[in-house]
Amino acid sequence: MDKAKELELKKIATEIRKSIIIQTASAGSGHPGGSLSGVEILTYLYFVEMNIDHKNPQDPNRDRFVLSKGHASPLLYAVLAERGFISKDELTGFRQIYSNLQGHPDMKKVPGVEMSTGSLGQGLSVANGMALAAKLDGKDYRVYVLLGDGEIQEGQIWEAAMTAAHYKLDNLTAFLDHNGLQIDGKITEVMSPEPVDEKFKAFGWHVIKIDGHDFNQIEKAVNEAKTIKGKPTIIIAETVKGKGVSFMENEVGWHGTAPNKEQAQKALEELQKQLEMLEVQG
Amino acid sequence: MAKIATREAYGQALAEFGEVYKDIVVLDADLSKSTRTEIFKKKFPDRFFNIGIAEQDLMATAAGLATCGKIPFASTFAVFAAGRAYDQVRNSIGYPHLNVKIGASHAGVSIGEDGASHQMLEDIALMRVIPGMVVLSPSDATSTYECVRLAIEHEGPVYIRLGRLGVEDIYKKGELKLTLGKGIVLQKGTDVGILATGLMVHEAIKAAKMLQDEGISVYLVDMPCIKPIDVDLILDVAKVAGCIVTAEEHNVLGGFGSAVSEVLIQNYPVPVKMVGVNDEFGRSGKPEDVLKFYKLTAEEIINKAKEVMKMKK
């Protein structure tokens, strides 16, 4: 990836981080930690990789993205707003009674949301269904899904992992947002899913491990996945929960707690500084 | 007369409609021989997906297929479809109102020997409280065919309750045309109304004949559509007959009888007696013996009819 492109993506990612803070602070609730950890992954998918068109959100040939960890809705809404699917003005209505931006994404209310999620463990199965449909119809769209590392404690994930491999869904790429934390603490202390790479390998998947905040590594992994035939790919993305906001990084408490006014102010100032530094580089 | 189980009719209907509707895909969870989706699988192997013994994955995979324009029929035993995969049916199918059809076989106690773990007596209650879910419960082969047709023609989630036991034909193919939300009047009468669904329609028909022989005039209705329910017909029965017996192979709590009562109590209250399983789990036995054990019989419908007639004002 050339430097200019990378810089542009970093700026978008920082804007998205600001939006996550604004949304959760406006709502007084929501999940900032796991939204911030997945920012680079979604930024890359929505601004580089995926064939999508906000003017034609139901195009049958579009690529699909399923946010299996539905609590990261502020991240998805921020990306959809940045890509023109929804208005940026809507974002401050997040989680409020008359808004379409539900606490967890609702596909019937928000254009660009491909699946209603929130009950963990179901998104991979849904993505399998989409990938199977593509194969049946001889279409070459690809399906992406973002899983949480705590989420894979749900048994259905492993049912779906079997199905994806059994039906050779090489048009499916899963991302694992491997930030190491869930509501009650470290994933390894609550109920360890490790070693996740060995598990997915054993289930018949092509496994790639990357730094989930590095656009170059994300790009390389997504492109590698497209060359793999006969099996699905999982990109295990090492991430930092709360990434980008100093006092939220790696703090389990920021899983499902919104910043108050002062905290939001502080976070936005930090992010604004990061943005200004990127401007200087550009 | 040859007896055909509604699950068998389901498999046959899928294979038949599969020719016309190319978007139909069928999914099963290792029970295709029992749910009879095997018939579809043999004809359209490319459009059949065995998901293995994984009902949660079955339901959510069907949801994903539906988002891409397919008409998935997710098929397994009722106890797994409505029970084990409830959250997937609720959250991945019901909440986004996806076009998934759930073919739930082996409902009720009449699966017999397998016993309580496999006898589903709560599915009507569970499914009808999911907003937007259509709940169908056919009584014979022809009504099953019609329910599959209604499911295909309806845009949205549909639960079809099917039985394992062979049943006699009530209707002739081609002579029954079901409408979503409408019941079937088998005969009109003025002394007591009998509203039955699924397997119990057969017992209701026998009961009505015996009651007629005693000079009691029965308003007899088959209700294949539990949701949306035929409000107009229920009120007509209430007004004409003045009292009602409901019959279902399901827990009386929250099931078909409850659905009928909800309509009556809010519009035109008349006495109701319910024939069904009285808040119990099932048990093993020959299907006929189990049905008798739980009083899912014509005799019990007659008893309840006589009781409810005394309650008329």
Contacts between the chains, C-beta under 8 A, distances in Angstrom:
chain1	res1	chain2	res2	distance
A	60	B	68	7.6
A	60	B	69	7.0
A	64	B	67	7.9
A	66	B	64	7.9
A	106	B	95	7.7
A	106	B	96	7.4
A	107	B	67	7.6
A	107	B	96	5.1
A	108	B	96	6.0
A	108	B	97	6.5
A	114	B	67	6.5
A	115	B	63	7.4
A	115	B	64	7.4
A	115	B	67	6.4
A	115	B	92	7.6
A	115	B	96	6.9
A	116	B	91	7.2
A	116	B	92	7.5
A	116	B	95	5.4
A	116	B	96	4.1
A	118	B	91	6.8
A	119	B	87	5.6
A	119	B	88	8.0
A	119	B	91	4.2
A	119	B	92	7.6
A	121	B	56	7.6
A	122	B	56	7.5
A	122	B	60	4.5
A	122	B	63	8.0
A	122	B	87	7.9
A	122	B	88	6.0
A	122	B	91	6.5
A	122	B	92	5.0
A	123	B	60	7.9
A	125	B	56	7.2
A	125	B	57	4.7
A	125	B	59	7.7
A	125	B	60	3.3
A	125	B	61	4.8
A	125	B	63	7.6
A	125	B	64	6.6
A	125	B	88	7.7
A	125	B	92	7.5
A	126	B	60	5.1
A	126	B	61	7.2
A	126	B	63	5.3
A	126	B	64	3.9
A	126	B	67	7.3
A	126	B	92	6.2
A	127	B	64	6.2
A	128	B	57	7.7
A	128	B	61	5.1
A	128	B	64	6.0
A	129	B	60	7.1
A	129	B	61	4.3
A	129	B	62	6.4
A	129	B	63	6.1
A	129	B	64	2.1
A	129	B	65	4.1
A	129	B	66	7.4
A	129	B	67	7.2
A	129	B	68	7.3
A	129	B	72	7.6
A	130	B	64	4.5
A	130	B	65	7.5
A	130	B	67	6.2
A	130	B	68	5.5
A	131	B	64	7.7
A	132	B	49	6.6
A	132	B	61	7.1
A	132	B	64	7.3
A	132	B	65	6.1
A	133	B	64	7.2
A	133	B	65	5.1
A	133	B	67	7.9
A	133	B	68	3.4
A	133	B	69	7.2
A	133	B	70	5.5
A	134	B	68	7.2
A	136	B	25	7.1
A	136	B	46	7.1
A	136	B	47	7.0
A	136	B	70	7.3
A	137	B	68	7.4
A	155	B	56	7.5
A	156	B	54	7.6
A	156	B	56	4.3
A	156	B	57	5.7
A	156	B	60	7.1
A	156	B	88	7.5
A	159	B	51	7.7
A	159	B	52	7.5
A	159	B	54	3.7
A	159	B	56	6.2
A	159	B	57	3.7
A	160	B	57	5.1
A	160	B	60	7.5
A	160	B	61	7.4
A	162	B	52	6.7
A	162	B	54	7.3
A	162	B	57	7.9
A	163	B	51	5.9
A	163	B	52	7.4
A	163	B	54	7.3
A	163	B	57	5.7
A	163	B	61	6.4
A	166	B	52	7.7
A	167	B	49	7.3
